[in-house]
Amino acid sequence: MQKVYGYCRVSTIGQAIDGESIEVQEKRIQEYCKLKNLDLITVFKEMGVSGALAPICRPQFKILMANLEAKNASGLVVTKID
């Protein structure tokens, strides 16, 4: 079974309430992994961090990338690229 990480992000409370909350994103990632028979190791969650900030400058994304570079997992699952 392929090991993967998940990544969720919201930048504002309004987005979290009216849009794709962290919980909704995480649930979709879990469902996708189950459907595709992927071993979801963990979901990294970024809250209150602007999408204008480069991904590598986001704290949780930095940790995620370090884990991927260390080959602790072979893939990443997200609900949206933006």
LORO-275906 format. One line per field, with one value per residue: residue number from 1; x, y, z of N, C-alpha, C in turn. Coordinates in Angstrom, 2 decimals, m for minus. Last residue first. Layout:
BEGIN
nr c(NUM;...)
n_c1 c(X;...)
n_c2 c(Y;...)
n_c3 c(Z;...)
ca_c1 c(X;...)
ca_c2 c(Y;...)
ca_c3 c(Z;...)
c_c1 c(X;...)
c_c2 c(Y;...)
c_c3 c(Z;...)
END
This chain:
BEGIN
nr c(82;81;80;79;78;77;76;75;74;73;72;71;70;69;68;67;66;65;64;63;62;61;60;59;58;57;56;55;54;53;52;51;50;49;48;47;46;45;44;43;42;41;40;39;38;37;36;35;34;33;32;31;30;29;28;27;26;25;24;23;22;21;20;19;18;17;16;15;14;13;12;11;10;9;8;7;6;5;4;3;2;1)
n_c1 c(m5.08;m5.58;m7.51;m7.08;m4.21;m1.74;1.40;3.78;5.38;7.07;9.59;11.62;12.52;10.76;8.49;9.36;9.72;7.07;5.88;7.23;6.30;3.58;3.50;4.48;5.15;6.99;6.34;4.14;4.10;1.12;m1.40;m2.97;m2.19;m3.25;m5.22;m3.84;m2.99;m2.18;m1.50;m2.42;m0.68;m0.85;m2.91;m2.41;m4.92;m7.10;m8.83;m10.72;m9.08;m8.35;m10.85;m11.48;m9.42;m10.04;m12.54;m11.80;m10.20;m12.12;m13.79;m11.97;m11.29;m13.91;m14.55;m16.74;m17.72;m15.71;m13.27;m13.64;m13.81;m11.23;m8.78;m7.30;m6.71;m5.58;m4.13;m2.74;m1.53;0.77;1.00;2.14;0.61;0.84)
n_c2 c(25.54;22.81;20.84;18.64;16.42;14.15;12.91;10.17;8.47;9.12;9.57;10.83;13.25;14.75;14.48;15.86;18.40;18.98;19.17;21.39;23.33;23.28;24.39;27.14;28.45;28.80;27.15;28.60;32.12;33.74;33.86;32.44;32.89;30.99;29.90;26.66;23.69;20.40;17.24;14.09;10.95;8.63;6.70;4.51;3.94;3.05;4.83;5.11;6.13;8.56;9.82;10.05;11.77;14.05;14.67;15.25;17.53;19.36;19.54;20.59;23.04;24.02;25.67;28.13;29.30;28.77;29.22;31.76;33.11;32.79;32.19;30.21;26.73;23.60;20.33;17.38;14.06;11.57;7.99;4.85;2.18;m1.17)
n_c3 c(m5.25;m5.45;m3.18;m1.63;m1.81;m1.02;m2.00;m1.61;m0.19;2.91;3.68;2.25;2.90;1.40;3.02;5.30;4.24;3.52;6.11;7.12;5.32;5.87;8.40;7.79;4.60;2.68;0.62;m0.58;m0.09;0.60;m0.36;1.31;4.76;7.39;8.99;9.21;7.88;8.61;7.30;8.14;7.76;6.11;4.37;2.01;m0.44;m2.04;m3.12;m1.07;0.97;m0.17;m0.32;2.41;3.29;1.78;2.85;5.50;5.10;4.12;6.38;8.27;7.17;4.86;2.24;3.32;5.59;7.56;6.34;5.39;7.83;8.80;6.20;4.94;5.15;3.95;4.14;2.94;3.63;2.44;1.90;0.81;m0.88;0.00)
ca_c1 c(m4.94;m4.20;m7.42;m8.39;m4.84;m3.13;0.66;2.85;5.66;5.87;8.72;10.99;13.12;12.16;8.49;9.00;10.86;8.09;5.41;7.38;7.74;4.03;3.14;5.09;4.10;7.07;7.50;3.95;4.65;2.41;m0.40;m2.56;m2.63;m2.08;m4.90;m4.99;m2.51;m3.25;m0.93;m2.87;m1.17;m0.05;m2.79;m2.18;m3.69;m6.30;m7.65;m11.15;m9.76;m7.33;m10.09;m12.34;m9.56;m8.74;m12.41;m12.72;m9.62;m10.98;m14.32;m12.63;m10.24;m13.25;m14.01;m16.12;m18.53;m17.14;m13.47;m13.43;m14.94;m12.33;m9.63;m6.62;m7.68;m5.28;m5.31;m2.48;m2.57;0.37;0.84;1.99;1.39;0.00)
ca_c2 c(26.95;23.30;21.93;18.78;17.70;14.29;13.96;11.04;8.61;8.79;8.93;9.64;12.14;14.67;13.92;14.44;17.71;18.82;18.21;20.07;23.07;22.84;22.98;26.22;28.06;29.71;26.76;27.37;30.97;33.33;34.71;31.76;33.41;31.33;31.31;27.54;25.07;21.41;18.49;15.25;12.08;8.66;8.10;4.56;4.61;2.12;4.48;4.68;4.84;7.56;9.55;9.26;10.42;13.39;14.34;14.14;16.31;18.97;19.07;19.30;22.03;24.00;24.34;27.41;29.33;28.61;27.98;30.66;33.10;32.13;33.05;31.44;27.83;24.99;21.19;18.77;14.97;12.61;9.38;5.78;3.41;0.00)
ca_c3 c(m4.85;m5.64;m4.15;m2.27;m1.45;m1.45;m1.30;m2.29;m1.62;2.14;4.67;1.70;3.64;0.96;1.67;5.39;4.84;2.48;5.12;7.78;5.46;4.55;8.24;8.76;5.54;3.83;1.41;0.19;m0.82;1.13;m1.02;0.08;3.47;6.60;9.15;9.45;7.92;8.56;7.78;7.38;8.55;7.34;4.76;3.45;m0.04;m1.26;m3.93;m2.40;1.15;0.15;m1.54;1.53;3.86;1.61;1.43;5.22;5.66;3.30;5.09;8.51;7.37;6.17;2.47;2.21;4.37;7.85;7.08;4.44;6.90;9.51;7.03;5.34;5.06;4.31;4.13;3.28;3.19;3.38;1.46;1.93;m1.00;0.00)
c_c1 c(m4.82;m4.04;m5.97;m8.38;m6.21;m3.66;m0.74;2.14;4.71;6.19;7.37;10.20;12.55;12.90;9.91;8.97;10.59;9.33;6.48;6.98;7.98;5.53;3.61;4.77;4.65;6.01;7.70;5.13;4.52;2.88;1.01;m1.55;m2.11;m2.54;m3.67;m4.52;m3.72;m2.67;m1.97;m2.29;m1.62;m0.55;m2.09;m1.91;m3.61;m4.92;m6.70;m9.97;m10.17;m7.94;m9.06;m11.60;m10.38;m8.82;m11.10;m12.61;m10.50;m10.38;m13.18;m13.18;m10.88;m12.15;m13.25;m15.74;m17.99;m17.96;m14.94;m13.69;m14.84;m13.55;m10.71;m7.45;m6.97;m6.52;m4.89;m3.75;m2.18;m0.79;0.55;1.95;1.08;0.90)
c_c2 c(27.08;24.74;22.39;19.84;17.76;15.61;14.05;12.01;9.53;9.04;8.56;8.85;10.79;13.54;13.76;13.78;16.22;18.10;17.93;18.96;21.68;22.55;22.44;24.74;26.99;29.39;27.67;27.01;29.71;32.09;34.38;32.57;32.58;31.70;31.75;28.98;25.97;22.80;19.59;16.49;13.19;9.75;8.16;6.02;4.64;2.70;3.53;4.17;4.27;6.18;8.45;8.89;9.52;11.96;13.62;13.71;15.09;17.64;18.58;18.70;20.66;22.93;24.33;26.00;28.47;28.44;27.70;29.33;31.97;32.05;32.23;32.32;29.08;25.87;22.60;19.58;16.37;13.38;10.28;7.20;4.35;1.25)
c_c3 c(m3.35;m5.15;m4.25;m3.35;m2.13;m0.91;m1.89;m1.37;m2.35;0.68;4.07;2.74;3.20;1.66;1.15;4.02;4.95;3.02;4.08;6.81;6.07;4.57;6.89;8.54;6.48;4.88;2.63;1.10;0.03;0.38;m0.55;m0.69;2.31;5.20;8.38;9.64;8.07;8.79;7.57;8.04;7.60;8.28;6.11;3.83;1.48;m0.92;m3.21;m3.23;m0.20;0.34;m1.29;0.24;2.94;2.12;1.14;3.76;5.37;3.78;4.19;7.22;7.52;6.20;3.78;2.58;3.24;6.56;7.34;5.13;5.90;8.60;7.74;6.26;5.56;4.17;4.53;3.10;3.62;2.78;2.65;1.40;0.16;0.00)
END
